[in-house]
Structure formats: structure tokens, C-alpha cells
Amino acid sequence: MPMKAQMDQLQRVASLCVALERVTGCPDLAGRDAVLKLIGEEVSTTIQGVIYSVESKGGGGPEMA
């Protein structure tokens, strides 16, 4: 995944975090829980994709910590 694609994915996570703030004000608890779960899954999947991409290029192992 090119660096541009990684940055786009991280921007997506940032946008999803903004959506989280909006969803927390939803008065419908069942709807809020469903949307929060979907957003959480999307954030997790996106982050895992970026991690995989960086690690597969040899630029993100434990030695970076």
C-alpha cells in the first residue's frame, strides 16, 4: 500500500472518530449501540490494514517502538 493510501486510511479513521462524537449524543440506545459497533469494526479493520502494509514493507516491526 503506497504511503498516500496509508494516509487516506488514517484520515478515514480520523473521520470515524468525529462520527463517534456525534453518535454518542443519539437518544436511541439500540441505534447508538449498533452504529458504535459498526464504527468500531471499521476503525479496527482500517488500522489493521495500515499496520499490515507498514509491516509488510519492513518498516514497522517491534524495533520501531
C-alpha positions in Angstrom: 0.0 0.0 0.0 1.6 3.3 -1.0 2.1 6.0 1.6 -0.7 8.0 0.1 -3.1 5.1 0.6 -2.0 4.7 4.2 -2.6 8.4 4.9 -6.0 8.2 3.3 -6.8 5.3 5.6 -5.6 7.2 8.6 -7.7 10.2 7.6 -10.7 7.8 7.4 -10.1 6.7 11.0 -10.0 10.4 12.0 -13.3 10.9 10.3 -14.8 7.9 12.0 -13.6 9.3 15.3 -15.6 12.5 14.6 -18.6 10.3 13.8 -18.2 8.7 17.2 -18.6 12.0 18.9 -21.9 12.6 17.0 -23.3 9.2 17.7 -22.8 9.4 21.4 -25.5 12.0 21.5 -28.1 9.8 19.8 -31.1 9.2 22.1 -31.9 5.8 20.6 -29.8 3.5 22.6 -30.2 0.4 20.3 -29.4 2.5 17.3 -26.4 4.1 19.0 -25.1 0.7 20.1 -25.4 -0.7 16.5 -23.7 2.3 14.9 -20.9 2.3 17.6 -20.2 -1.3 16.9 -20.0 -0.7 13.1 -17.7 2.3 13.6 -15.5 0.3 15.9 -15.2 -2.6 13.5 -14.4 -0.2 10.6 -11.7 1.6 12.7 -10.2 -1.7 13.7 -10.2 -3.1 10.1 -8.7 0.2 8.8 -5.9 0.3 11.4 -5.1 -3.4 10.8 -4.8 -2.7 7.1 -2.3 0.1 7.7 -0.3 -2.0 10.2 -0.1 -4.9 7.7 1.0 -2.6 4.9 3.8 -1.0 7.0 5.0 -4.3 8.4 5.0 -6.0 5.0 7.3 -3.3 3.8 9.7 -4.0 6.7 9.1 -0.6 8.2 7.1 -1.3 11.3 8.3 -4.1 13.5 8.9 -4.1 17.2 12.2 -2.3 16.7 10.3 0.8 15.9 8.9 1.1 19.4 
